[in-house]
Amino acid sequence: MKYHMCLDVSGGIKNAKMLKGNITVDGKTLDTVAEVKAFLREQHAMGRRVLPIGDCDNFDYQTGCKGHEEDKEK
């Protein structure tokens, strides 16, 4: 079973300085602490505890990636 990584929203707000330049929303990179915090606070207000890092088709915004079966041939 493999799992995708996710970002804890509360932790991201506390460490927004470290996330500058690493989050892209609608094609725009968030380059300031204020932009990062505003985005993460918006996500938190939507009830999201975690956000996916990359694409995941089995993601829960409360608990993260629910896992993916691995290809046995690899």
C-alpha positions as CSV (number, residue, x, y, z in Angstrom):
1,M,0.0,0.0,0.0
2,K,1.3,3.5,-0.8
3,Y,0.2,6.8,0.7
4,H,0.5,10.4,-0.6
5,M,1.8,13.1,1.7
6,C,-0.3,15.9,3.0
7,L,0.1,19.3,4.7
8,D,-1.5,19.9,8.2
9,V,-3.4,23.2,7.8
10,S,-2.8,24.4,11.4
11,G,0.9,23.6,11.2
12,G,1.1,25.4,7.8
13,I,-0.4,28.5,9.3
14,K,2.2,28.4,12.2
15,N,5.0,27.9,9.7
16,A,3.8,30.0,6.8
17,K,7.3,31.5,6.3
18,M,8.6,28.1,5.3
19,L,5.9,27.6,2.8
20,K,6.4,30.8,0.8
21,G,6.9,30.0,-2.9
22,N,5.8,26.4,-2.4
23,I,2.0,26.7,-2.8
24,T,0.3,27.4,-6.1
25,V,-3.4,28.3,-6.2
26,D,-5.1,28.7,-9.6
27,G,-1.7,29.1,-11.3
28,K,-0.4,31.8,-8.9
29,T,2.4,31.0,-6.5
30,L,1.9,32.3,-3.0
31,D,5.0,34.4,-2.4
32,T,4.3,36.1,0.9
33,V,3.6,34.9,4.4
34,A,0.3,36.9,4.3
35,E,-0.8,35.1,1.1
36,V,0.0,31.7,2.6
37,K,-1.7,32.4,5.9
38,A,-4.8,33.8,4.1
39,F,-5.1,30.7,1.9
40,L,-4.6,28.2,4.7
41,R,-7.1,30.1,7.0
42,E,-9.6,29.9,4.2
43,Q,-9.0,26.2,3.9
44,H,-9.4,25.9,7.7
45,A,-12.7,27.8,7.6
46,M,-13.9,25.3,5.0
47,G,-13.4,22.6,7.7
48,R,-10.2,21.1,6.1
49,R,-7.6,19.8,8.5
50,V,-5.1,18.6,5.9
51,L,-4.4,19.3,2.2
52,P,-3.0,17.0,-0.4
53,I,0.6,17.4,-1.7
54,G,0.2,16.6,-5.3
55,D,-2.6,14.6,-6.9
56,C,-4.5,12.0,-4.9
57,D,-7.7,10.4,-6.0
58,N,-8.4,8.8,-2.6
59,F,-8.0,11.9,-0.3
60,D,-9.9,12.9,2.8
61,Y,-9.5,16.5,4.0
62,Q,-9.7,15.3,7.6
63,T,-7.3,12.3,7.6
64,G,-5.3,12.5,4.4
65,C,-4.6,9.9,1.7
66,K,-6.6,6.7,2.4
67,G,-4.0,4.6,0.5
68,H,-3.5,3.0,-2.9
69,E,-2.9,-0.6,-3.8
70,E,0.6,-1.0,-5.3
71,D,1.2,-2.7,-8.6
72,K,2.5,-6.2,-7.7
73,E,4.7,-6.4,-10.8
74,K,7.0,-3.6,-9.7
